[in-house]
């Protein structure tokens, strides 16, 4: 994590359940850090708090990029099993809504993963824009071992990401997938030596900050929408968004800075 961390604003989660937030506005970065050692088990209240924090950070103009990571050797072993038994069927049927918060967030969200990344922890990472992992990472949706299926979007996101055969392999068999396999399958952007994970995340954050916030918000919305449409409808969505961006201040700045051979100064408008 870069230096220059700042105090948490009072309008974010009052008493985070199993996580903390670190702001580094000098790098336009916010880190959401799971910290319930040793396995960072995710509770029911924590899921809703995470949704609230993602939405609050999305509204914070000082933040350009959000990083989801954890303390310790494991990202998360999954959810608190007893919490599912204590919840109503109506409540657990809508669990995907809070775990989808990273996907709904208009800013880039990066997941940094090492060790166990199981169940809802994995589903939370799948809702992020980028996943970087260390070679210690293991990914799994183990719900079949409890006579259950993934309930927070994990199997469906995987279906779109890696195809039906590999998704069935993981979900039918509760199979654990290594970091290197995850990279080969396209589940993660990169799999690195454990001591390189933080520096790779830092580099990606700083690279993403060089682009227009407006165009990043736009392409995220276009891709998230178009992946569930036909090719023709997706091209239409892309074209309409492209047309709107042509009238933006950032596009004008991009063109002018290109011709002037200078670094652009994007404002996000």
C-alpha positions in Angstrom: 0.0 0.0 0.0 1.4 3.4 -0.9 2.3 5.9 1.8 0.1 8.7 2.7 -2.9 6.9 4.1 -5.7 9.1 5.4 -8.3 8.7 8.1 -11.5 7.1 7.2 -14.4 9.6 6.7 -17.2 9.2 9.1 -19.8 8.7 6.3 -18.3 5.3 5.5 -19.1 2.2 7.4 -19.2 3.1 11.1 -17.9 -0.1 12.5 -16.8 -2.4 9.6 -17.4 -6.0 10.3 -14.3 -8.0 9.4 -12.7 -5.4 7.1 -11.2 -1.9 7.1 -10.8 0.9 4.6 -7.5 2.7 3.8 -7.6 5.9 1.7 -4.6 7.3 -0.1 -5.9 10.3 -1.9 -2.4 11.4 -3.0 -2.7 8.3 -5.3 -6.5 8.6 -5.8 -6.8 5.1 -4.3 -8.9 3.3 -1.7 -8.2 -0.1 -0.3 -10.9 -2.3 1.2 -9.0 -4.8 3.3 -10.5 -8.0 4.7 -9.1 -8.6 8.2 -10.8 -11.4 10.1 -7.8 -13.8 10.5 -6.9 -16.4 9.8 -9.4 -17.1 7.0 -11.2 -13.8 6.6 -14.6 -15.5 6.8 -17.4 -13.1 5.4 -20.4 -12.7 7.6 -23.9 -11.7 6.5 -23.7 -8.1 8.0 -20.3 -7.7 6.3 -21.7 -8.3 2.9 -24.1 -5.4 3.3 -21.5 -3.2 4.7 -19.2 -3.9 1.8 -22.0 -2.8 -0.6 -22.4 0.4 1.3 -18.6 1.1 1.3 -18.3 0.5 -2.5 -21.2 2.9 -3.1 -19.7 5.5 -0.9 -16.3 5.3 -2.5 -17.9 5.5 -5.9 -19.3 8.9 -4.9 -15.9 10.1 -3.5 -14.3 12.4 -6.1 -10.9 12.0 -4.5 -10.8 8.3 -5.4 -10.1 7.0 -8.9 -9.4 3.3 -8.3 -10.5 0.8 -5.6 -8.4 -2.2 -4.5 -10.0 -5.2 -2.7 -7.4 -7.2 -0.7 -6.9 -9.0 2.6 -4.6 -9.3 5.5 -2.7 -12.6 6.0 -2.0 -15.5 3.8 -5.6 -16.1 2.6 -8.0 -13.8 0.8 -11.1 -15.6 2.2 -12.3 -19.1 2.9 -15.8 -18.0 2.1 -19.0 -17.1 4.1 -20.1 -17.9 7.6 -22.2 -21.0 7.1 -24.3 -20.6 10.1 -25.4 -17.2 8.8 -27.2 -18.9 5.9 -29.2 -21.2 8.2 -30.2 -18.2 10.3 -31.4 -16.2 7.3 -34.8 -16.4 5.6 -35.1 -18.0 2.1 -36.1 -14.5 0.7 -32.9 -13.0 2.2 -30.5 -15.6 0.8 -32.2 -15.6 -2.6 -31.1 -11.9 -3.1 -27.5 -12.4 -1.9 -26.0 -11.6 -5.3 -27.1 -7.9 -5.0 -24.6 -6.9 -2.4 -21.7 -9.0 -3.8 -22.3 -7.3 -7.2 -21.3 -3.9 -5.7 -17.8 -3.9 -7.4 -19.5 -4.5 -10.8 -22.0 -1.7 -10.3 -19.2 0.7 -9.1 -18.4 3.0 -11.9 -14.7 3.1 -11.0 -12.1 0.4 -11.8 -11.9 -2.2 -9.0 -8.9 -4.5 -8.6 -8.9 -7.7 -6.5 -5.5 -8.7 -5.1 -5.6 -12.4 -4.2 -3.4 -14.8 -2.3 -4.1 -18.2 -0.6 -7.7 -19.4 -0.3 -10.3 -17.6 -2.4 -13.4 -19.7 -1.9 -17.2 -19.2 -1.9 -18.4 -15.7 -1.5 -14.8 -14.4 -1.3 -14.3 -15.7 -4.8 -17.7 -14.4 -6.0 -16.7 -10.9 -4.7 -13.5 -11.1 -6.7 -15.4 -12.2 -9.8 -17.5 -9.0 -9.6 -14.3 -6.9 -9.8 -12.8 -5.6 -13.0 -9.3 -7.0 -12.6 -8.0 -9.9 -10.6 -4.3 -10.3 -9.9 -3.2 -13.3 -7.8 -0.1 -14.8 -6.3 1.0 -18.3 -7.1 -0.2 -19.3 -3.6 -3.9 -18.7 -4.7 -6.5 -21.4 -4.8 -10.0 -20.7 -6.2 -13.1 -22.7 -5.5 -16.9 -22.7 -5.3 -17.2 -25.5 -2.7 -21.0 -25.2 -2.1 -21.7 -28.8 -3.5 -20.0 -30.1 -0.3 -22.9 -28.6 1.6 -25.6 -29.8 -0.8 -25.9 -26.2 -2.1 -24.9 -24.2 -5.1 -23.2 -20.7 -5.4 -25.8 -18.0 -4.6 -24.0 -14.7 -5.1 -23.5 -14.8 -8.9 -20.3 -16.9 -8.9 -21.4 -19.7 -11.2 -23.0 -17.3 -13.7 -20.1 -14.9 -13.8 -17.8 -17.9 -14.4 -20.1 -19.3 -17.1 -19.6 -16.0 -19.1 -15.9 -15.9 -18.2 -14.5 -19.4 -18.8 -17.4 -21.3 -20.5 -19.8 -24.0 -19.4 -17.4 -27.0 -19.3 -14.9 -25.4 -16.9 -17.6 -23.9 -14.9 -19.3 -27.3 -14.5 -15.9 -28.8 -13.6 -15.5 -26.2 -10.7 -19.1 -26.3 -9.5 -20.1 -30.0 -9.8 -16.9 -31.1 -8.2 -16.1 -28.2 -5.9 -12.7 -28.3 -7.6 -9.9 -26.1 -6.5 -8.1 -24.2 -9.3 -4.6 -22.9 -8.8 -3.4 -19.4 -9.6 -1.6 -20.6 -12.7 -4.7 -22.5 -14.0 -6.8 -19.4 -13.3 -4.5 -17.3 -15.5 -4.6 -19.9 -18.3 -8.4 -20.0 -18.1 -8.8 -16.2 -18.2 -10.1 -15.9 -14.6 -7.3 -13.6 -13.5 -5.3 -11.0 -15.4 -2.0 -12.3 -14.0 -0.5 -14.8 -11.6 2.7 -13.6 -9.9 5.3 -14.6 -7.4 3.9 -13.8 -3.9 6.4 -11.0 -3.3 5.4 -9.3 -6.5 1.7 -9.1 -6.0 1.6 -5.7 -4.2 3.9 -4.0 -6.6 1.9 -5.3 -9.6 -1.3 -3.9 -8.1 0.4 -0.5 -7.4 1.5 -0.4 -11.0 -1.9 -1.2 -12.4 -3.5 1.4 -10.1 -1.1 4.1 -11.3 -1.7 3.2 -14.9 -5.4 3.3 -14.7 -5.2 6.8 -13.1 -3.6 8.2 -16.3 -6.8 7.7 -18.3 -10.0 9.8 -18.4 -12.4 8.9 -15.6 -15.3 9.6 -17.9 -14.2 7.2 -20.6 -13.4 4.5 -18.0 -16.8 4.8 -16.5 -18.3 4.6 -20.0 -16.4 1.5 -21.2 -17.1 -0.3 -18.0 -20.8 0.3 -18.4 -20.7 -0.7 -22.1 -18.9 -3.9 -21.5 -20.9 -4.9 -18.5 -24.1 -4.4 -20.4 -23.0 -5.8 -23.8 -21.8 -9.1 -22.4 -25.4 -10.1 -21.9 -26.6 -9.0 -25.4 -26.2 -10.1 -29.0 -23.3 -9.0 -31.0 -25.4 -6.5 -33.0 -27.0 -5.0 -29.8 -23.6 -4.7 -28.2 -22.2 -2.8 -31.2 -25.2 -0.5 -31.0 -24.6 0.1 -27.3 -20.9 0.8 -28.0 -21.7 3.2 -30.8 -24.2 5.2 -28.8 -21.6 5.6 -26.0 -18.9 6.6 -28.4 -21.1 9.3 -29.9 -21.8 10.8 -26.4 -18.1 10.9 -25.5 -17.3 12.9 -28.6 -18.9 15.9 -27.0 -17.0 15.6 -23.7 -14.3 17.9 -22.3 -12.0 14.9 -21.8 -12.2 13.9 -25.4 -11.4 17.4 -26.5 -8.5 17.4 -24.1 -7.3 14.1 -25.4 -7.3 15.2 -29.0 -5.6 18.6 -28.2 -2.9 17.0 -26.0 -2.2 14.4 -28.7 -1.6 17.0 -31.3 0.4 19.2 -28.9 2.5 16.1 -27.8 1.9 16.8 -24.1 0.4 14.8 -21.2 -3.4 15.1 -21.1 -5.1 16.7 -18.0 -8.4 14.8 -17.8 -11.1 16.1 -15.5 -13.8 13.4 -15.9 -16.3 15.6 -17.7 
